[in-house]
Each structure stands twice: as structure tokens, then as C-alpha cells.
């Protein structure tokens, strides 16, 4: 029976259009993430074959696998009609938690490596990182999915924690980015003028190749996360945005930031061909600080 209320018909058409648009977003996200991983397989095989499985590499692959699962789950929810919305919550919760936590943890490990596992730096970065998993757990715990009879699909309901979570990630990323950039720029073999320091900070002038790789890859990661954060923020906060659109960019945001973080990690590990220097961040010191020793070797070195 056709509805006699024109507003009801308009609302239904809007929901259907919104759902189709969301479908395209999630399909593009899944395709792009899968394609990026395929392109990086050769680098990952080289790292794993030469380094073996280490704690850092285990976290790297956990972030990769969990985000791929998150992208697949998000796409399935919006493509395959289903009336039981409990399963998406059961799978979607951990799959949304792990990518964010492990991605920021990779940035944390990178910061510790640049500061050569300094205890003070570890404590400071750890305090800045801790709100990320805590708020992530709260966001997942309060996550709810409702069935939309107009579209025949499940839809994520409103949640008050994504905005504080994104803010915590922003504060952590900004703090780590500034600290790492300052540390690397201070390691540059240049004169002590402000101009030289600024060129070292923004262009990596005077830095050894490994340090320059760490600096430039970190800049790409940070600016990508900042751009996506501010693109996603108004969509989540503006009241006029339909609820079905409110979290349309979350999976895309997590995917792109994860791609950049993994690229930073691979670039740092693959920069092991740099020659050692007396005052620079040498290969041996970076590898040790990055915890790149294989797990089996680490276990053999532990005395009972």
C-alpha cells in the first residue's frame, strides 16, 4: 500500500539513496585497502624473511589483518540484507577496536625507536597513548546496531565516544609527530641557525637517509590523519547530517591512516641499509629500539 504522507515517502527515498551511497563508500574502501596490501606484499615478505617474526612485526600484521576484517565486515553489513543485527556487533566491535589500537601502537613503537627506548620518552608517549585504547573500548562497548526496515539493512546507531576517541588520536599523533620531528631535526648535520633547523624539520636537509625516511614518512602519515580527521569531524557533529551518514567516513578514516602507518613502519625497517654514523640514528640502534629481533631468538636469550 502506498503511503499517503509525502514526507514519509521522501524520507524513505532519502534512506535508500543514503544506503546506496554508503555501499559505494565501503566497497571503495575495501578495494583500496586490499589493493594497497597486495602492493606491499613483496616488502612484507622481504622483511619477514630477513628479520623473522618480531613483536613489532606481529603488531604490524595484527593491524593489517584486523583492518581488512573491519573493512570486509563493514561492507558485508551494508551489502547483504539481514534482519539479525547481533552478529555485526559481535564481529564489528573487536574489528573496529584492534585497527585503531594497533595503528597508534605502531606510531608509539616508532617514537620509542627514534628516542632509542628512552624510559622518560616511553612513559610520556605511553600516557598519551593510553586514552586511545580506553576510549576505543568504551566506544565498542556502547556500540549498537539497529535494523532499518526501509532499507532492509542494519545501521549503526548514534554513539557519543567516537569524537573523544578521534580527539585522543589527534592529540597523540600530534605530540608524537612534533617530538619525532624535533628529535630527527636535532640529529641533522647542519649549522645551528634557525633556517637550517627549519629546513631539517620540513625537508630533512642534513639528515642521513634513514632519518630522512623516518621524517618524511611520518609527515605523510600525520598530515593524512589530520586531513581525514577534519574531513570526518563535521560529518559526525553537524546535527543536520542524517544519522545514516554520520559514521560513513569512519572505516575509510581508519583504513587510510592504517595504510600510512604501515607504510611508515615498512619504510623504517627497509631503511636498514644505511651506514652507521657516530652521532646519527644507526641501523643497529634503530633495529634494537624498534624491537626487530625475532621472537624465537628473544625467547632463547631469556634465562630462567
N, C-alpha and C positions, 0 to 999 in steps of 0.2 A: 504494500500500500504506500502510495506517495505521500510524503509529509506535506501538510498544508502550511507549515511555518517556513517562510523563505529563509529566515535566519538559520534554522536548523539545517536546511539543505546547503546553505553557504558554508556552515561550519563543517559539515561532512566533506564537502569538496575540498576545503582547506586542509583537513586532516589527511585526506587521500593524497593531495599534492605534496604536503609536508613529508608524508611517509615515502613517497616515490623519490623525493629529493634526498632524504636520509639514506635510502637504498644506494643511490649513486655515490654518496659520500663514503659509505662503508666499503663498497666494492672497490672504489679507487684507493682507499686506504689499504685494504688487504692486498690488492695487486701491487701497489707501490712498495709496500713493506716486503712482500715475497720477492719482488724483482731485486730490491736492494740486497737482500740476503743472498740471493743467487750470485750476484756480482761479487760479493765479499767472501764466498766460499773458499776461493783459492788462497786468499790471505789467511783465513782461519785455519785451513789445512797446514799451511806453512808454519804458522805459529804453534799449532798443536804438535806437529811432527818434530819441531826443533826444541820446543820448550817442555812438552809434556803437559799433563793436566795440573794446573796450579790453582790456588784459591781464587786468584784474580780471574783466571780464565774460566773457572767454574761459575763465578758470578756473572761473567760476560755471557756465557751460553744460557744461564738461567734467565737472564734478562731478555735474550733473543727468543727463547722458546716460549716464555710466558707472554711476551708481547704478541708473538704470532698467534698463540692461542687466544689472546684477548681480541685480536682483530678478526679471527675466524668466528669466535663466539658472537661478537657484535654484529657481524654480517649475517650469521645464521638467524639470530633473533629477528632481524629486520627483513629477511628474505623468505624464510619458511614460516607459513602461518601456523600458529599454535595457540591453544587455549590454556594450557598449563604453563604458567609463568614462574613456577617454583624452580625448575631446572636452570633457567638463565641466571637466577640469583645465586644458586649453589655453585655454578661454574663461573659466573661473571665476577663474583666477589674476589676470590683469590687471583683470578686472571687480571683484574684491574689493580690489585694491590701489588703483586710482585713486580710488574714492569716499572712502576714509579719508584719503588724502594730500591730495586737493583740498579736502575739507571742512575739515580742520585748516589748510590753506593759506589759506582764506577768513578764518578766525579770525585767522591771522597777519597778513594784509593789513589787517584791521580794527584790530588792535593798532598796526600801523605808522601807520595813518591817524590814530588818536587821539593818538599821540605825534608826529605830523607828520613821519614818516620820520626820527626821531632815529637817528643812527648807533649810539649806545650801546644804545638800545631794540631796534634791528634785530638787533644782534649777540646780545643776551640772548635775545630771542624766537626767533632762528634756532637757537641752541644748544639751547633747549628743544624746538623743533620737529623737529630733525634725527633724534632717535631714532625718531620716528613712521614716516617712510618707510623707515628702515633695518630696523626690526623688521618692518615690513609686507612688505618684500621677502623677509626670512628666513622669515616665515610662509607666504608664497606659494610660495617655493622648496621648502619641506618639506611642502607640501600634497599629500595623496594621497587618492584616492577608490577605494573597493572596491565590488565587486558583491555585493549581498546576495541569495543565491538564495531566501531565504524570502519576501522581498517582491517580488523581480524588479526592484529599482531600485538605482541607485548610491547610496552613502552616504559622507560624508566621514569619514575616519579620524581618530584622535587626533592632536593637534598641540600641541607644547609652547610655541609662541610667542604664541598669542592672548592669554594672560593678561599677559605682559610688555608686549605691544602695547597692550592696554587700559589698563594702568597708566601707560604713557608718554603716552597720550592724556589720561588723567585729570590727570597732573601738568602737562601743557601747558595744558589747558583751565583748570585751577585757577589757575595762575600768570598767564595772560593775563586771566582774569576779574578777579582781585584787582587787577592792575596797571591795567586799563582803568577799573574802578570807582573806584579811588583817584584816578586822573587826572581823571576826569569830575567826581567829587565835589569835588575841589580847585578845579575851574573854576566851582563854583556861586557865585552872587551872594548869599551869606548871611553872617551873622555867624560869627565863628571859634569858637564854642562846640562842645563835643563833641556835644551834642544836635543842633545844626544840621548838623554833618558827618554824623552817623548818618542823619538824615532825607534828606540829599542822597544818601548812599550807597544807602539802601534804597528811597526813594521818588522820588528825583530832584528834591527840593524846591530851588528856586533855580536850576535848570538851564534853559538855553534849550532850545527844543523839539527841535532836532537832537540835542543832547547827551542829553536825556532819552530820546529814541528809542533812541539807541545804548546807553544804560544799561539800560533795561527789556528791550530785545530780547536783549541779552547775558545778562541774568539768566535769561530764559526758556530760552535755549539752554543755559546752564551747568547749571541745575537739572534740565532734561530729560536731559542727558547723564549727570549724577550719578545720577539715579534709575534710569536704564536700566543704568548700569554696575553698581550694587549689586544690581539685579534679575538681571543676567546672570551675575555672579560666582559665586554658589553653584551655579548650574546647571553651570558649567564645571569647578568644583573638587571638588564632593562626589563621592566615589568611587561611591556607590550609584546615582547618576544613570546610566541606560543611555547607552551611547556614542552611540546614535542621537538622543538628546535633548540631548547635551552642547552642541551649537552651534546649537540651534534658535532662539535669540534673536539670533544674530549679525547676520543680514540685517536683522531688524527694528530692531536697535540702530543699525546704520549708516543705515538709511532714515530713522528719526525724527530722528537727530542731523543728517543731511544736510538734511532739511526745515527744521529750526530754524536751521541755519547759513545756508541760502539765504534764509530769511525775514529774518534779521538783516541780510544783505547788501542785500536789496531795500529794507528799511526805512531803512538808512543812505543809500542812493543816492537814494531817493524823498524824503528829507528835505531836498532841495536848495532848497526854497522859503523856508528860514529866512533872516531878515535878518541881516546881518553885525553883529558887535559887536566893540568894541576888544579885549577880553581873551578872548572866547569862541572856540570852535572854529567858525570861519566857514565858509560854503559854499565859497568859493574855496580855502581851505586844506585843507578836508576832501577836496574833489574832486581836488586836486593830490596829496594824500597817499594817496588811495585809488587812484591811477593810473587815473583815469577818462577820460583823454584818448584819443581814437580812435587805433588803431594806424596808420592811414594818415597822420594828422596828425603822429604821433610820428616816423614814418619820413621825412616831408618835412622835419622840423626837424633831422634828423641831417645834419651837414656831413661831407663825405668827407675 
